[in-house]
């Protein structure tokens, strides 16, 4: 396998009116941007260092704070009807598509379920990478559908030719997580273009792009262009990551109109809620915070690369807000030892038993992590 060579918690400012969300500091030009923690409180069982769910350590997008406060004191006694419609219109404008190309969800997790229900069946399998984000795999048994797992290639990327071959044997959907979770890798746009145009008839491509906001290279391209070309593609995006809205649960799918209509038929309705929708509308109005978080993520990523190399370990170069480290020994004892020190990292991945995924928090959090990680590794030699 080709690889690159190689405690505290986030600090929160509580505010009851904003439902305990992080309030921003006010910086230049009156722009509100959450500042990364420069110091962290002692870790404990109830306040661990959370590097296991790829959450943002930079808090809620500041544009959403006032919106959340207003929505919470506005009309929460009414069902969310007008607000989601406004969000659909805003997203359609942002991405240059029609409203009928957009479907909102209670986080992108709901959208992955809807797609699995819409495009898979006992006779139509889901083709997935191994390892990958496991939502689709977990949903398949609920509708008596199979999941066909295709191992990542030697570069820790989706093996697109093998996924196409698997899809030709009776699949209804290909699940394509790009950038990849948990690997952090991405497939270059030229390869994706060839792949998309070879998808077998009757198969839908579900492109999960939860981490596309973090990508900082022009070798990557969203699959949104293929939706606009009328190909059988659905793209899922989320407000949970770079926007810091994981606790509010807002995601959306962009797809060909007939595919979105089919997914809508399995939707429960009344999601997302008014407060979450108000926050999502607010964050779309200002990209300053996103640029800030992306910049911090690159700095922390590069710091982690350096420290991992200094420890004599390797990593998979990442296009997301986490990094996969090759430990050179079973990951389970390391993960458990970190947990005993109140540091939470990813679940175990059976197909890569010596790898450990670590979320990228603030620089202060990651410096704390490195110190604890080094001690744990020294205590558990290969």
Secondary structure, 3 states (H helix, E strand, C coil): CCCECCCCCCCCCCCHHHCCCCCCEECHHHCEECCCCCCCCCCCCCCCEECCCCCCCCCCCCHHHHHHHHHHCCCCCCCCCHHHHHHHHHHHHHHCCCHHHEEEECCHHHHHHHHHHHHCECCEEEEEEECCCCHHHHHHHHHCCCEEEEECCCCCCCCHHHHHHHHCCCEEEEEEECCCCCCCCCCCHHHHHHHHCCCCCCCEEEEECCCHHHCCCCCCCCCHHHHHCCCCEEEEEECCCCCCCCCCCCEEEEECHHHHHHHHCCCCCCCCCHHHHHHHHHHCCCCHHHHHHHHHHHHHHHHHHHHHHHCCCEEECCCCCEEEEECCCCHHHHHHHHHHCCEECCCCCHHHCCEEEEECCCHHHHHHHHHHHHHHHHHCCC
